[in-house]
């Protein structure tokens, strides 16, 4: 082995050891802070690096039997709006200012308040007393994220039109939150009643804090009956909490756990429903999210090996489906949409992993094929839909072999077009070397798998569509 290669390996090992030493130093300070400030010490767990850029994770020091809590966090360690106003004079003064102003257009949400709290704590100088501040907790939070808000223009260019639209909506929402927050801060600085001057929050600061809250908070309704503070607007995030230490657990789609607030002990607990072995990494489950939701909301996509995410599916746009079946007359589309709306079929037009087209998608395809072949009227469509949903067999010509052929041909064309688009986007991802593109490529690979499975389903099973008893729900 050459001296140069040995030197590079030693240098790389030294850099890795340096990073791990820094992580351990922060971890020790964090554990000390938990004990001194909140009298909490997780004796059977430890925080350690996951390696390979995976950040930190929580590992078991001993075996944890099924039914036992992995983590049990006291209520005093749950950071919500009410707790933040106790710890932050700034936020307390802002809410008091808004309450006095009583302007329905000027308000803050829970997410904005928690984000501002993190920004305030991050801005505090290092010499600020650790016992009073949250700096040890802030130091354990990620410095950056792989969320779409952090993507550059080239990376965003690898998104499909559907994903680009969703990403733009998220960016617009966060931008609006930031602008609204800075407007309130500006008004406070101009006001003689302002207690605490605070400079405008930058985009970089806000997306960091927003991602910390959005990717790490948990829901708990133990204070749901408590009246909302003045100066706030009620939202679905009002029962969100940041919980130091608990938020160090990583997500896994197959994590067999139950999260709940135990009113008797006044602890937020994560209960394992299966045996956890000593030295195992412990996981939390963010919910029944598919890979698309995880990418958009949290900025990552878990590897599907060895088990796929059973929540993965491809949503199909109704207008795209009509275009695939050459049904482009606006009045006809309107009539058909009215028909399927009655049965709420439009809510689940999707291709599902390991399953293929959903029941609703198959029914819509039958209607579209009949419309294309026989130019069905509104009344006939309703009659056909009623027969399908009752599970009765439909005789030709309504769903005869010609209709099956029409449906099979158009659905296959639709699937193949989607598959080609996905493979093109997958190749585009390969042109960029970043963690973000790794996650996006992983998502496209899952989409390609679902489309391949759906193509096989359509090819093998479409001949059975004439027997509509197959579709009985």
Secondary structure, DSSP 8 states (H G I E B T S, - for coil): --HHHHHHHHHHHHHHHHHHHHHHHHHHHHHHHHHHHH----TTEEEEE-STT--EEEEESS-B-TTSEEEEEEGGGEE-HHHHHHH-HHHHHHHHHHHHH--TT--B-HHHHHHHHHHHHHHS-TTS-TTTS-HHHHHHS-SS--SGGG--HHHHTTS-HHHHHHHHHHHHHHHHHHHHHHHHHHHHHHSTT--S------HHHHHHHHHHHHHH-EE--TTTTS---TTB---TTTTEEEETTGGGSEE-TT--EEEEEETTTTEEEEEESS-B-TT-EEEE---S--HHHHHHHHS------SS--TT-EEE--HHHHHHHTT---HHHHHHHHHHHHHTTGGGG-EEETTTEE-HHHHHHHHHHHHHHHH---HHHHHHHHHHHHHT----TTTTSHHHHHHHHHHHHHHHHHHHHHHHHHHHHHTT--SHHHHHHHHHHHHHHHHHHHHHHHHHHHGGGTTSGGGG--
